[in-house]
Amino acid sequence: MSKRDQILETCLARLAAGGSIETCLADYPENAEWLRPTLAAVRQLSTLPPQPPRPAADQAIRQRLRQSAWQKAAADRAASRPRRVQIQFFMEDMYLLNK
């Protein structure tokens, strides 16, 4: 993590705990030029109400989570069964897909 990232993380933590932008700027005066607008933007954004995801985005996220969970479960099953059983399940899956 760069020095700039460390400063920003420190100041963001202070703001989240109720600290002020001016206190952060006083601790890092040499970084005030970029730090002031960044912290002001963060402060302003934190006052906005959370926005729920759009239905299409929510559906896409859920689909990716399901697919990822299915792939992990399939990999776990494949790793834990003998090769003969893997072939049997593969053949059953192929049969079901071609139905």
Backbone as CSV, one residue per row, in Angstrom:
resi,resn,N_x,N_y,N_z,CA_x,CA_y,CA_z,C_x,C_y,C_z
1,MET,0.849,-1.173,0.000,0.000,0.000,0.000,0.896,1.239,0.000
2,SER,0.573,2.165,-0.866,1.387,3.375,-0.963,1.154,4.288,0.246
3,LYS,2.052,5.222,0.430,1.928,6.192,1.532,0.621,6.972,1.396
4,ARG,0.292,7.354,0.160,-0.948,8.094,-0.094,-2.170,7.259,0.295
5,ASP,-2.160,5.986,-0.054,-3.266,5.093,0.311,-3.374,4.957,1.832
6,GLN,-2.241,4.874,2.502,-2.248,4.758,3.961,-2.850,6.003,4.609
7,ILE,-2.474,7.161,4.093,-3.015,8.418,4.625,-4.528,8.452,4.418
8,LEU,-4.949,8.090,3.218,-6.379,8.108,2.922,-7.138,7.129,3.819
9,GLU,-6.625,5.929,3.987,-7.271,4.938,4.859,-7.382,5.452,6.290
10,THR,-6.317,6.060,6.775,-6.323,6.609,8.134,-7.391,7.686,8.279
11,CYS,-7.427,8.600,7.320,-8.409,9.695,7.397,-9.840,9.191,7.220
12,LEU,-10.033,8.211,6.358,-11.384,7.652,6.185,-11.861,6.983,7.480
13,ALA,-10.959,6.289,8.147,-11.317,5.665,9.423,-11.679,6.730,10.454
14,ARG,-10.915,7.810,10.460,-11.218,8.907,11.399,-12.582,9.532,11.096
15,LEU,-12.864,9.757,9.810,-14.162,10.328,9.444,-15.300,9.390,9.851
16,ALA,-15.121,8.099,9.625,-16.150,7.128,9.992,-16.388,7.116,11.494
17,ALA,-15.346,7.428,12.271,-15.465,7.463,13.731,-15.952,8.820,14.240
18,GLY,-16.260,9.729,13.301,-16.785,11.026,13.707,-15.775,12.152,13.692
19,GLY,-14.579,11.892,13.225,-13.550,12.925,13.154,-13.857,13.946,12.065
20,SER,-13.060,14.999,12.040,-13.299,16.059,11.064,-12.249,16.040,9.960
21,ILE,-12.624,16.618,8.851,-11.701,16.761,7.728,-10.529,17.635,8.134
22,GLU,-10.809,18.704,8.870,-9.755,19.636,9.271,-8.690,18.975,10.143
23,THR,-9.089,18.047,10.992,-8.117,17.334,11.827,-7.169,16.513,10.956
24,CYS,-7.731,15.839,9.963,-6.885,15.053,9.047,-5.937,15.962,8.279
25,LEU,-6.452,17.083,7.818,-5.604,18.014,7.070,-4.502,18.591,7.949
26,ALA,-4.799,18.808,9.220,-3.780,19.328,10.138,-2.675,18.300,10.360
27,ASP,-3.047,17.005,10.349,-2.047,15.953,10.537,-1.221,15.691,9.279
28,TYR,-1.775,16.022,8.122,-1.096,15.776,6.840,-1.131,17.034,5.966
29,PRO,-0.530,18.134,6.422,-0.624,19.398,5.668,0.018,19.323,4.279
30,GLU,1.033,18.503,4.135,1.697,18.397,2.829,0.832,17.678,1.793
31,ASN,-0.251,17.042,2.237,-1.155,16.315,1.341,-2.517,16.992,1.219
32,ALA,-2.633,18.171,1.773,-3.935,18.847,1.812,-4.507,19.120,0.429
33,GLU,-3.653,19.343,-0.556,-4.125,19.693,-1.897,-5.015,18.601,-2.497
34,TRP,-4.633,17.349,-2.342,-5.457,16.264,-2.871,-6.379,15.677,-1.805
35,LEU,-5.989,15.784,-0.553,-6.766,15.171,0.515,-8.078,15.911,0.794
36,ARG,-8.057,17.243,0.774,-9.259,18.029,1.073,-10.412,17.679,0.129
37,PRO,-10.235,17.743,-1.212,-11.377,17.424,-2.084,-11.804,15.962,-2.000
38,THR,-10.847,15.076,-1.767,-11.189,13.659,-1.656,-12.050,13.399,-0.431
39,LEU,-11.632,13.924,0.715,-12.400,13.727,1.949,-13.738,14.447,1.892
40,ALA,-13.785,15.609,1.252,-15.059,16.327,1.112,-16.036,15.517,0.268
41,ALA,-15.536,14.893,-0.791,-16.400,14.058,-1.638,-16.904,12.841,-0.870
42,VAL,-16.020,12.232,-0.101,-16.421,11.072,0.705,-17.482,11.478,1.718
43,ARG,-17.258,12.594,2.380,-18.223,13.080,3.373,-19.588,13.322,2.716
44,GLN,-19.576,13.944,1.536,-20.828,14.238,0.840,-21.515,12.948,0.379
45,LEU,-20.762,12.014,-0.147,-21.340,10.750,-0.605,-21.910,9.940,0.549
46,SER,-21.298,10.051,1.711,-21.770,9.266,2.858,-23.125,9.749,3.363
47,THR,-23.548,10.941,2.968,-24.850,11.443,3.405,-25.988,10.983,2.494
48,LEU,-25.647,10.419,1.329,-26.681,9.959,0.408,-27.312,8.673,0.922
49,PRO,-28.614,8.510,0.699,-29.248,7.256,1.114,-28.770,6.117,0.211
50,PRO,-28.691,4.912,0.747,-28.269,3.783,-0.084,-29.294,3.519,-1.182
51,GLN,-28.815,3.153,-2.340,-29.692,2.868,-3.467,-29.783,1.360,-3.655
52,PRO,-30.994,0.835,-3.746,-31.113,-0.603,-3.995,-30.670,-0.909,-5.423
53,PRO,-30.162,-2.101,-5.662,-29.737,-2.439,-7.015,-30.942,-2.491,-7.960
54,ARG,-30.701,-2.173,-9.215,-31.765,-2.291,-10.216,-32.134,-3.761,-10.338
55,PRO,-33.388,-4.059,-10.668,-33.805,-5.466,-10.763,-32.929,-6.301,-11.702
56,ALA,-32.554,-5.754,-12.847,-31.728,-6.527,-13.787,-30.352,-6.804,-13.188
57,ALA,-29.767,-5.819,-12.527,-28.458,-6.017,-11.902,-28.565,-7.016,-10.756
58,ASP,-29.610,-6.900,-9.971,-29.822,-7.824,-8.856,-29.960,-9.255,-9.374
59,GLN,-30.710,-9.419,-10.446,-30.900,-10.749,-11.029,-29.576,-11.305,-11.553
60,ALA,-28.780,-10.470,-12.211,-27.483,-10.917,-12.739,-26.548,-11.332,-11.609
61,ILE,-26.542,-10.568,-10.533,-25.698,-10.902,-9.378,-26.124,-12.232,-8.773
62,ARG,-27.423,-12.397,-8.602,-27.922,-13.661,-8.040,-27.569,-14.848,-8.938
63,GLN,-27.683,-14.659,-10.258,-27.352,-15.728,-11.191,-25.875,-16.092,-11.101
64,ARG,-24.999,-15.086,-11.021,-23.555,-15.363,-10.892,-23.246,-16.093,-9.592
65,LEU,-23.926,-15.698,-8.501,-23.712,-16.379,-7.222,-24.163,-17.836,-7.291
66,ARG,-25.325,-18.057,-7.897,-25.814,-19.443,-8.035,-24.853,-20.268,-8.876
67,GLN,-24.411,-19.705,-10.006,-23.502,-20.421,-10.886,-22.184,-20.728,-10.178
68,SER,-21.664,-19.756,-9.453,-20.416,-19.962,-8.728,-20.581,-21.050,-7.661
69,ALA,-21.689,-21.001,-6.945,-21.948,-22.018,-5.915,-22.096,-23.398,-6.552
70,TRP,-22.778,-23.455,-7.684,-22.958,-24.740,-8.363,-21.611,-25.283,-8.824
71,GLN,-20.768,-24.421,-9.402,-19.461,-24.866,-9.873,-18.587,-25.353,-8.721
72,LYS,-18.631,-24.644,-7.596,-17.838,-25.069,-6.442,-18.342,-26.398,-5.908
73,ALA,-19.661,-26.530,-5.816,-20.232,-27.789,-5.331,-19.883,-28.937,-6.272
74,ALA,-19.950,-28.689,-7.569,-19.604,-29.730,-8.540,-18.134,-30.115,-8.419
75,ALA,-17.269,-29.133,-8.243,-15.841,-29.421,-8.080,-15.590,-30.199,-6.798
76,ASP,-16.276,-29.842,-5.721,-16.126,-30.566,-4.457,-16.609,-32.003,-4.595
77,ARG,-17.751,-32.167,-5.282,-18.267,-33.534,-5.490,-17.300,-34.341,-6.336
78,ALA,-16.784,-33.732,-7.390,-15.872,-34.442,-8.289,-14.598,-34.857,-7.567
79,ALA,-14.116,-34.018,-6.693,-12.877,-34.320,-5.973,-13.066,-35.414,-4.931
80,SER,-14.293,-35.613,-4.501,-14.509,-36.552,-3.399,-15.062,-37.910,-3.843
81,ARG,-15.304,-38.119,-5.134,-15.835,-39.413,-5.558,-14.852,-40.144,-6.468
82,PRO,-14.965,-41.460,-6.506,-14.077,-42.233,-7.375,-14.327,-41.908,-8.852
83,ARG,-13.346,-42.178,-9.678,-13.411,-41.862,-11.115,-14.620,-42.521,-11.786
84,ARG,-14.941,-43.774,-11.439,-16.064,-44.485,-12.054,-17.372,-43.754,-11.793
85,VAL,-17.535,-43.240,-10.578,-18.751,-42.512,-10.211,-18.789,-41.170,-10.949
86,GLN,-17.639,-40.542,-11.127,-17.588,-39.287,-11.876,-18.093,-39.502,-13.298
87,ILE,-17.659,-40.579,-13.926,-18.091,-40.874,-15.292,-19.592,-41.133,-15.322
88,GLN,-20.101,-41.857,-14.342,-21.532,-42.140,-14.287,-22.335,-40.838,-14.178
89,PHE,-21.928,-39.937,-13.286,-22.638,-38.666,-13.147,-22.522,-37.828,-14.417
90,PHE,-21.365,-37.868,-15.054,-21.194,-37.132,-16.299,-22.160,-37.645,-17.362
91,MET,-22.270,-38.943,-17.479,-23.178,-39.539,-18.464,-24.634,-39.175,-18.152
92,GLU,-25.001,-39.198,-16.870,-26.355,-38.807,-16.482,-26.623,-37.342,-16.810
93,ASP,-25.643,-36.487,-16.551,-25.794,-35.064,-16.880,-25.945,-34.863,-18.379
94,MET,-25.155,-35.565,-19.166,-25.255,-35.444,-20.619,-26.626,-35.918,-21.100
95,TYR,-27.115,-36.993,-20.522,-28.439,-37.501,-20.897,-29.508,-36.458,-20.597
96,LEU,-29.434,-35.865,-19.411,-30.428,-34.860,-19.011,-30.347,-33.616,-19.898
97,LEU,-29.159,-33.230,-20.289,-28.998,-32.044,-21.142,-29.551,-32.288,-22.542
98,ASN,-29.505,-33.518,-23.007,-29.958,-33.819,-24.359,-31.419,-34.226,-24.434
99,LYS,-32.089,-34.228,-23.325,-33.510,-34.594,-23.286,-34.356,-33.562,-23.940
